[in-house]
Amino acid sequence: MNIRITLFQLALGLCMVAIAQTPEELANEQLEAYNNRDIEAFVAPYSDSVKVYNDKRELLYQGKETMRQQYGAMFDRTPNLNCNLLNRIAVGDTVIEHEEVTFGDRTIYAIVMYRVAQNKIQEVHFLGRK
């Protein structure tokens, strides 16, 4: 009986490891959901206490619920919303993206950094946009 429990625990542990996503996969998951305007899928890879910063390292807001409200409203009211990934660098727990973002009839270029820990995006830094 003890051997079966040990094998079960081992199998369960292996399954949990297989479920963990890389930082790059988490970044891609939220990007796809953004382009699909799926607010629940968009916030899923984020920590409940995610922190979002501007390019001056000032905290814009904290928390998945605030993110859900802000992005949900934008998804509802913005025509032609799309983010095109131009380049991505992933090193360790950090992902940096160069993005082309279309909001209605405007297009901006942005640099965004995501920091990941415990299989969730913990911080978002908007580093610059043009």
Number of C-alpha atoms within 10 A of each C-alpha: 5 7 8 9 10 11 11 12 12 12 12 12 12 11 11 10 10 9 10 13 15 18 23 19 13 21 26 15 17 21 18 16 16 21 16 14 19 15 21 13 16 23 22 17 23 25 19 17 16 22 20 19 18 15 13 10 11 10 13 11 14 17 15 19 12 14 21 16 12 12 17 18 12 15 18 11 11 14 12 14 20 20 19 14 15 12 11 16 11 15 9 10 15 18 22 21 19 19 19 18 19 17 14 12 9 9 14 12 17 19 19 20 21 23 19 24 14 10 16 21 26 21 19 21 21 18 17 13 14 8
